[in-house]
Structures are given as C-alpha cells and as structure tokens.
Amino acid sequence: MEAWQIAALNARTELFHRLVDAFPADAGVHELQSLFRDASHQDYPICTPYSDFLVLQVGTVRSVVMDLPNKTAHISIGNPNNSDYHLYTFG
C-alpha cells in the first residue's frame, strides 16, 4: 500500500470508530445504514462518491448490513447514497 492509501484507511477507520461509539446500544439496521452512508469527513468519508482516478472510476460501490439473529442482509446495489438497501433472507 502507498502512504496515501494507509492515511485514507486510518482516517476512515478512526471516523468509523467515533461514529460507532456514539451509537446507542440498541441501534438497529437503519442506524447502521446511516453510518455506512456517512460523508461527514471531507477528505475521507465512509461513503465515497464516485470519481475518476487515472483510468478508473473509484468510490463506494456497495454496502452490506447483516442482521445475523434475524438471518437477513440489507444490501445497497451501488453507492448507498444513491441506492436503497434491499432485504435478503438467508439460512
């Protein structure tokens, strides 16, 4: 990994931990979905909008929130800020 990639990863991880620590203990699926939609950090948001990088388009392409006790997964098909979460049941 390049130094800038490590810095981005560390910044997003720190932001993620701050957001999770602020959640109530009984936070549900919708609260978790909002966490994965977070774009509050200007340089390193949790949910990154698509942008061109060299010849690639980069950004958050999908988000998954799993509810293991209820055997469901809530999956955004595309960037969660541009797409609804869809419910899938398993097990």
Helices and strands as residue ranges (DSSP letters): H 3-21, H 29-36, E 51-53, E 56-58, E 62-67, E 72-77, E 85-89
